[in-house]
Amino acid sequence: MTNEQLEKEKQAFEEWFDEQATKNDDFRWEVERFDARLGWMAAKEHAAKQDGWINVEENLPNPDDTVLLRDFRNNMQSGYLDGDAEAFVYTDSDSWIDDGVITHWQPLPTPPKTE
């Protein structure tokens, strides 16, 4: 569809919508409720994507993949899950982290491409 065709379709829909709204008082109310619900669902999905933190009780990173770790005090540091020891390890010190300290993790961002 061209932009002109889309604009005509939009105008036709808005005319139909206004006609329905004048015929039925509940119509606009139901549409507004539905619109609000869609907005809430979109906001919830967006927030989930932005957060990016994964609870360690729900899912663990692949063993030996370096990830960003967050502990129960909200401190963040890179580390990995030692597959053999089944424990998290800080990458800067190679020291194991006590069980229960790490609450969440997320993948590291993709590094920028160099030319």
C-alpha positions, -999 to 999 in steps of 0.1 A, spaced: 0 0 0 12 35 -7 12 62 19 -18 78 2 -38 45 3 -28 41 40 -40 76 48 -73 69 31 -78 37 50 -69 54 82 -94 82 75 -121 57 66 -115 38 98 -116 69 120 -149 79 104 -163 44 111 -150 45 146 -166 79 153 -199 67 139 -198 36 162 -189 57 192 -219 81 186 -243 51 182 -231 32 213 -219 49 245 -202 17 257 -183 13 225 -158 40 232 -154 29 268 -146 -7 258 -121 5 232 -104 28 257 -102 -1 282 -87 -23 255 -63 4 245 -52 9 281 -47 -29 285 -26 -30 253 -5 0 265 2 -18 298 12 -50 281 35 -32 257 51 -13 287 56 -45 306 72 -62 276 95 -32 270 105 -31 307 113 -68 306 135 -64 276 153 -33 290 160 -50 324 179 -80 310 186 -95 344 180 -132 347 173 -147 381 198 -176 389 169 -196 403 152 -195 370 181 -200 346 219 -202 347 243 -190 321 262 -215 299 292 -228 318 324 -207 313 306 -179 294 317 -146 309 286 -127 320 277 -97 342 268 -109 377 247 -91 404 248 -101 440 223 -96 468 237 -62 476 233 -51 439 271 -51 433 279 -59 397 310 -76 383 319 -99 355 322 -136 361 314 -170 349 298 -202 360 324 -229 366 308 -259 351 330 -284 370 325 -268 404 290 -256 397 299 -222 413 303 -187 401 338 -173 397 349 -136 394 369 -131 363 393 -106 378 405 -128 407 394 -163 397 380 -166 432 348 -187 438 318 -169 450 299 -184 480 266 -201 471 236 -178 473 256 -145 469 248 -141 432 211 -135 426 210 -124 389 231 -124 357 229 -111 322 249 -116 290 276 -90 283 267 -66 255 281 -73 220 314 -54 216 315 -28 189 327 -38 155 362 -26 146 372 -18 110 
